[in-house]
Amino acid sequence: MNRLSKLKALIITCLALVVIGCGAEQASSPVATSNTQNYSWKLITSWPKNLPALGTNPERFADLVRETSGGRLNIRVYGANELVGGLEVFDAVSQGVAEIGHTASYYWQGKVPGAPFFSSIPFGMTVVEMNAWLTHGGGASLWKEIYEPFDLIPVRGGNSGTQMFGWFNKEINSVEDLQGLKMRIPGLGGEVLRRAGATPVTMQASEVFTALQTGALDAAEFVSAYNDLAAGYHTVAKYYYYPGWHEPGSALETLFNKTAFESLPSDLQAILMAATEVMNQGVIDEITAGNSESMKVLVEREGVELRKLPDDVLRELKRISQDVVEELAAQDETAGRVYESYKSFQDTMLDYKLVSEEAFDDARRL
């Protein structure tokens, strides 16, 4: 049995449980199998078409939906700039240009102030904590609430895990070295860097390589070793800095046009929701597996200089980050409610991690 067949069998066996687990109250009626109408949908992404994990898992999602639905729901996947630009996904799905989008919520802060909390917050939650908050801490309900005015249903669509800080063509030895630095970095991390003296640039992934190569950017972050090696950033930047304080556990989102989704038979709604859960796990599994080997290639074969940010730089960035997040929460009532939920859950997780993962990591180093 091949991988797709195994996934199909898994969905058929566990469909109802997965739908309940991911909070898909939209699929409220029993699964129907008598409807024979076929549907052709479009899925647009913020990523280059064949980008490992981020670009390839939406293709697998589409294949899985087609197979599991018996061909009743066919989804064509478009990479960034094939149908719309990578930073136009939110509006395009909201307006019905495409029925599904795969992207990251921090791109939409200008439209929805609370959106960054559903992707990644500087010095915030990790992938395990984010997944737990969304499914069992009230996060998913808040997410749906703030997207509903845009005729959108958001569902988690993967997670990159803790990222690298990024690629630099100059050393960072102090906060002063950030002054005037032109860096591709989205979300709240970009605002933190701006206050630290840098110049943040929001730029879709397909444009980053050329911008680094031509000197339009001094530095850029994207994801981590697996994706960065594939993108070839090591050929146009010398230093690779960590840790990814700006994106400790970056959740991706699958967006559904709400009107289109609710027009589907209940069984196809359930298949879509179940397939998003498969994609959510597939992204983090693939990136986790690929990062270690890719980092080894970057350092040992390509000669990349791996650098840790100095502690005093991290302390200053953390101080600024706290100000930025608290100011965001104070500016918008809904963002404030999301922040309170997020922060309360993160604080609870930190207490337990001290005696579980962190304690074990310390013991493993003995």
C-alpha positions as CSV (number, residue, x, y, z in Angstrom):
1,M,0.0,0.0,0.0
2,N,1.5,3.4,-1.0
3,R,1.6,6.5,1.1
4,L,-1.5,8.0,-0.5
5,S,-3.6,4.8,-0.1
6,K,-2.6,4.7,3.6
7,L,-3.7,8.3,4.1
8,K,-7.0,7.6,2.3
9,A,-7.6,4.6,4.5
10,L,-6.8,6.7,7.6
11,I,-9.2,9.4,6.6
12,I,-12.0,7.0,5.8
13,T,-11.5,5.2,9.2
14,C,-11.1,8.3,11.4
15,L,-13.1,11.0,9.5
16,A,-15.7,11.7,12.2
17,L,-13.1,11.9,15.0
18,V,-10.8,14.2,13.0
19,V,-13.6,16.6,12.2
20,I,-14.6,16.8,15.8
21,G,-11.0,17.2,16.9
22,C,-10.3,20.1,14.5
23,G,-13.5,21.9,15.6
24,A,-15.2,21.7,12.2
25,E,-18.7,22.5,13.4
26,Q,-19.6,23.4,9.9
27,A,-19.9,19.7,9.0
28,S,-22.8,19.3,11.4
29,S,-25.0,16.8,9.6
30,P,-24.2,13.0,9.1
31,V,-21.8,12.2,6.3
32,A,-23.7,11.8,3.0
33,T,-22.6,9.5,0.2
34,S,-25.5,9.7,-2.2
35,N,-24.5,13.1,-3.7
36,T,-22.8,12.6,-7.1
37,Q,-22.2,16.2,-8.2
38,N,-18.5,17.0,-9.0
39,Y,-16.7,20.2,-8.0
40,S,-13.6,21.9,-9.4
41,W,-11.9,24.2,-6.9
42,K,-8.8,26.3,-6.9
43,L,-6.2,26.5,-4.1
44,I,-3.7,29.4,-4.1
45,T,-0.6,29.6,-1.9
46,S,1.9,32.2,-0.7
47,W,4.8,29.8,-1.7
48,P,6.7,28.9,-4.8
49,K,5.1,25.9,-6.5
50,N,7.6,23.2,-5.6
51,L,9.0,24.6,-2.3
52,P,9.7,21.7,0.0
53,A,7.0,21.1,2.6
54,L,5.2,24.5,2.2
55,G,4.7,24.2,-1.6
56,T,4.5,20.4,-1.9
57,N,2.0,19.6,0.9
58,P,-0.9,21.6,-0.7
59,E,-0.4,19.4,-3.7
60,R,-0.6,16.3,-1.5
61,F,-3.7,17.8,0.2
62,A,-5.4,18.2,-3.2
63,D,-4.4,14.6,-4.2
64,L,-5.8,13.2,-0.9
65,V,-9.1,15.1,-1.3
66,R,-9.5,13.9,-4.8
67,E,-8.8,10.3,-3.9
68,T,-10.9,10.3,-0.7
69,S,-13.9,11.9,-2.4
70,G,-13.8,9.5,-5.3
71,G,-13.0,12.2,-7.7
72,R,-16.0,14.4,-6.7
73,L,-13.9,17.3,-5.5
74,N,-10.9,18.2,-7.7
75,I,-8.5,20.9,-6.5
76,R,-6.0,22.7,-8.7
77,V,-3.1,24.2,-6.8
78,Y,-1.5,27.5,-7.8
79,G,1.9,28.7,-6.4
80,A,2.6,32.3,-5.7
81,N,2.2,34.6,-8.7
82,E,0.5,31.9,-10.8
83,L,-3.0,33.2,-10.2
84,V,-2.5,35.9,-7.6
85,G,0.6,37.2,-5.7
86,G,1.7,35.4,-2.6
87,L,0.6,38.3,-0.4
88,E,-2.8,38.5,-2.1
89,V,-4.1,35.1,-0.9
90,F,-6.4,36.5,1.9
91,D,-8.2,38.9,-0.3
92,A,-8.5,36.4,-3.2
93,V,-10.1,33.7,-1.1
94,S,-12.3,36.2,0.6
95,Q,-13.6,37.5,-2.7
96,G,-14.0,34.0,-4.2
97,V,-11.2,34.2,-6.8
98,A,-10.2,30.8,-5.3
99,E,-12.0,28.6,-2.8
100,I,-8.9,27.7,-0.7
101,G,-5.7,29.4,0.3
102,H,-2.5,28.2,2.0
103,T,-0.6,31.0,3.7
104,A,0.4,32.5,7.0
105,S,-1.8,34.8,9.1
106,Y,0.8,37.4,10.1
107,Y,0.6,38.8,6.6
108,W,-2.8,40.2,7.3
109,Q,-2.2,42.3,10.4
110,G,-3.2,45.4,8.5
111,K,-6.6,43.9,7.9
112,V,-7.1,41.9,11.1
113,P,-5.0,43.3,14.0
114,G,-5.2,40.0,15.9
115,A,-4.1,37.8,13.0
116,P,-0.4,37.5,14.0
117,F,-1.3,35.5,17.1
118,F,-2.5,32.6,14.9
119,S,0.9,32.3,13.1
120,S,3.8,33.3,15.3
121,I,4.6,35.8,18.1
122,P,8.2,36.8,18.9
123,F,9.4,34.8,21.9
124,G,6.0,33.1,21.8
125,M,4.7,29.6,21.6
126,T,6.4,26.6,19.9
127,V,4.7,24.3,17.5
128,V,3.4,21.9,20.2
129,E,2.1,24.7,22.2
130,M,0.4,26.4,19.2
131,N,-1.3,23.2,18.2
132,A,-2.6,22.7,21.7
133,W,-3.8,26.2,22.1
134,L,-5.7,26.1,18.7
135,T,-7.4,22.8,19.4
136,H,-7.8,22.8,23.2
137,G,-7.2,26.3,24.4
138,G,-9.8,28.3,22.6
139,G,-7.6,29.6,19.8
140,A,-9.5,28.1,16.9
141,S,-12.8,29.6,18.0
142,L,-11.2,33.1,18.2
143,W,-9.5,32.6,14.9
144,K,-12.8,31.8,13.2
145,E,-14.5,34.7,14.9
146,I,-12.0,37.3,13.6
147,Y,-12.0,36.0,10.0
148,E,-15.8,35.6,9.7
149,P,-16.4,39.2,8.5
150,F,-14.2,38.3,5.5
151,D,-16.3,35.2,4.6
152,L,-13.3,33.0,5.5
153,I,-12.9,29.9,7.6
154,P,-9.3,29.5,8.9
155,V,-7.9,26.1,9.8
156,R,-4.3,25.2,10.8
157,G,-2.3,24.1,7.8
158,G,1.1,23.1,9.1
159,N,3.8,24.6,11.2
160,S,7.5,25.3,10.5
161,G,8.6,24.7,14.0
162,T,11.2,27.0,15.5
163,Q,12.9,28.8,12.6
164,M,16.4,30.2,12.0
165,F,16.8,33.9,12.4
166,G,18.1,34.1,8.9
167,W,20.8,34.9,6.3
168,F,23.1,37.9,6.7
169,N,25.9,39.4,4.7
170,K,27.4,41.1,7.8
171,E,28.1,39.9,11.3
172,I,25.8,40.8,14.2
173,N,27.9,41.2,17.3
174,S,25.8,43.9,19.0
175,V,22.5,45.8,18.8
176,E,24.4,48.5,17.0
177,D,25.0,46.1,14.1
178,L,21.2,46.1,13.4
179,Q,21.2,49.8,12.6
180,G,20.1,50.5,9.1
181,L,20.0,46.7,8.2
182,K,17.6,46.0,5.4
183,M,16.0,42.7,6.2
184,R,13.2,40.7,4.7
185,I,11.1,39.8,7.8
186,P,7.3,39.7,8.1
187,G,4.9,40.1,11.0
188,L,5.6,41.4,14.4
189,G,9.3,40.4,14.2
190,G,9.7,43.1,11.6
191,E,8.3,45.7,13.9
192,V,10.6,44.6,16.6
193,L,13.6,45.0,14.3
194,R,12.4,48.4,13.1
195,R,12.4,49.6,16.7
196,A,15.9,48.1,17.1
197,G,17.1,50.3,14.3
198,A,16.7,48.0,11.2
199,T,14.6,48.4,8.1
200,P,12.2,45.5,7.8
201,V,10.9,44.5,4.4
202,T,7.8,42.4,3.7
203,M,8.5,40.4,0.6
204,Q,7.0,37.2,-0.8
205,A,9.4,34.2,-0.8
206,S,9.9,34.1,-4.6
207,E,11.6,37.5,-4.6
208,V,14.0,37.0,-1.7
209,F,16.9,35.3,-3.5
210,T,17.3,38.0,-6.1
211,A,17.0,40.8,-3.5
212,L,19.8,39.2,-1.5
213,Q,21.9,38.6,-4.6
214,T,21.6,42.2,-5.8
215,G,22.1,43.8,-2.5
216,A,18.6,45.2,-2.2
217,L,18.5,43.3,1.0
218,D,21.3,43.0,3.6
219,A,19.6,40.0,5.3
220,A,16.6,37.8,5.0
221,E,14.7,35.2,7.0
222,F,12.5,32.6,5.5
223,V,12.1,29.3,7.3
224,S,14.9,27.0,8.4
225,A,17.6,24.8,6.9
226,Y,15.3,22.4,4.9
227,N,13.6,25.2,2.9
228,D,16.6,27.6,2.9
229,L,18.9,25.1,1.3
230,A,16.4,24.4,-1.4
231,A,16.0,28.2,-2.0
232,G,19.8,28.5,-2.4
233,Y,20.2,31.4,0.0
234,H,23.6,30.1,1.1
235,T,24.9,31.1,-2.3
236,V,24.1,34.8,-1.8
237,A,24.7,35.2,1.9
238,K,27.6,34.3,4.2
239,Y,26.2,34.0,7.8
240,Y,23.3,31.9,9.1
241,Y,22.1,33.2,12.4
242,Y,20.0,31.5,15.1
243,P,17.7,31.2,17.2
244,G,14.5,32.2,15.4
245,W,13.2,34.4,18.3
246,H,10.8,36.0,15.8
247,E,9.1,32.7,14.8
248,P,9.4,30.1,17.5
249,G,6.6,28.0,16.1
250,S,5.0,29.4,13.0
251,A,1.6,28.0,12.2
252,L,0.4,28.1,8.6
253,E,-3.2,28.5,7.7
254,T,-5.6,26.9,5.3
255,L,-8.3,29.4,4.3
256,F,-11.7,28.3,2.9
257,N,-14.1,30.7,1.3
258,K,-17.0,30.3,3.8
259,T,-19.8,30.6,1.2
260,A,-18.2,28.0,-1.1
261,F,-17.4,25.6,1.8
262,E,-21.0,25.7,3.1
263,S,-22.3,25.0,-0.4
264,L,-20.7,21.6,-0.4
265,P,-22.3,18.4,0.8
266,S,-21.5,17.6,4.4
267,D,-19.3,14.6,3.5
268,L,-17.1,16.8,1.3
269,Q,-16.9,19.4,4.0
270,A,-15.7,16.6,6.4
271,I,-13.2,15.3,3.9
272,L,-11.7,18.8,3.5
273,M,-11.4,19.4,7.2
274,A,-9.8,15.9,7.8
275,A,-7.3,16.5,4.9
276,T,-6.2,19.8,6.4
277,E,-5.3,17.9,9.6
278,V,-3.2,15.5,7.5
279,M,-1.5,18.4,5.9
280,N,-1.0,20.1,9.2
281,Q,1.0,17.2,10.5
282,G,2.7,16.5,7.2
283,V,4.3,19.9,7.0
284,I,5.9,19.8,10.4
285,D,7.0,16.1,10.0
286,E,8.7,16.8,6.7
287,I,10.4,20.0,7.9
288,T,11.6,18.4,11.1
289,A,13.0,15.4,9.2
290,G,14.7,17.6,6.6
291,N,16.2,20.3,8.8
292,S,19.0,18.2,10.4
293,E,20.3,16.7,7.2
294,S,20.0,20.1,5.4
295,M,21.9,21.9,8.1
296,K,24.7,19.3,7.9
297,V,24.9,20.0,4.1
298,L,24.9,23.7,4.6
299,V,27.7,23.7,7.2
300,E,29.9,20.8,6.1
301,R,29.5,20.8,2.4
302,E,28.6,24.4,1.6
303,G,30.8,26.1,4.2
304,V,28.1,28.3,5.7
305,E,29.1,30.1,8.9
306,L,26.5,29.2,11.5
307,R,26.3,32.0,14.2
308,K,24.3,32.4,17.4
309,L,23.0,35.8,18.2
310,P,24.7,37.3,21.2
311,D,22.8,37.1,24.4
312,D,22.7,40.9,24.9
313,V,21.1,41.2,21.4
314,L,18.5,38.6,22.3
315,R,17.7,40.3,25.6
316,E,17.1,43.6,23.8
317,L,14.9,42.0,21.2
318,K,12.9,40.3,23.8
319,R,12.4,43.6,25.7
320,I,11.2,45.3,22.5
321,S,9.0,42.3,21.6
322,Q,7.1,42.5,24.9
323,D,6.3,46.2,24.2
324,V,5.2,45.5,20.6
325,V,2.9,42.7,21.5
326,E,1.3,44.5,24.4
327,E,0.8,47.6,22.3
328,L,-1.0,45.6,19.6
329,A,-3.3,44.1,22.2
330,A,-4.1,47.5,23.6
331,Q,-5.0,49.0,20.2
332,D,-7.8,46.7,19.3
333,E,-10.4,45.1,21.5
334,T,-10.5,41.8,19.6
335,A,-6.7,41.6,19.4
336,G,-6.7,42.1,23.2
337,R,-9.0,39.2,23.8
338,V,-6.9,37.0,21.5
339,Y,-3.7,38.1,23.4
340,E,-5.2,37.3,26.8
341,S,-6.1,33.8,25.6
342,Y,-2.7,33.3,23.9
343,K,-0.6,34.6,26.9
344,S,-2.6,32.7,29.5
345,F,-2.1,29.4,27.6
346,Q,1.6,30.1,27.0
347,D,2.2,30.8,30.7
348,T,0.6,27.6,31.6
349,M,2.7,25.6,29.1
350,L,6.0,27.2,30.4
351,D,5.4,25.9,33.9
352,Y,4.9,22.4,32.8
353,K,7.8,22.4,30.2
354,L,10.2,23.2,33.0
355,V,9.7,19.8,34.5
356,S,9.1,17.9,31.3
357,E,10.8,18.8,27.9
358,E,13.3,21.2,29.3
359,A,14.3,19.0,32.2
360,F,14.6,16.0,29.8
361,D,16.8,18.1,27.4
362,D,19.1,19.0,30.3
363,A,19.3,15.4,31.4
364,R,20.0,14.2,27.8
365,R,23.1,16.5,27.7
366,L,24.6,15.0,30.8
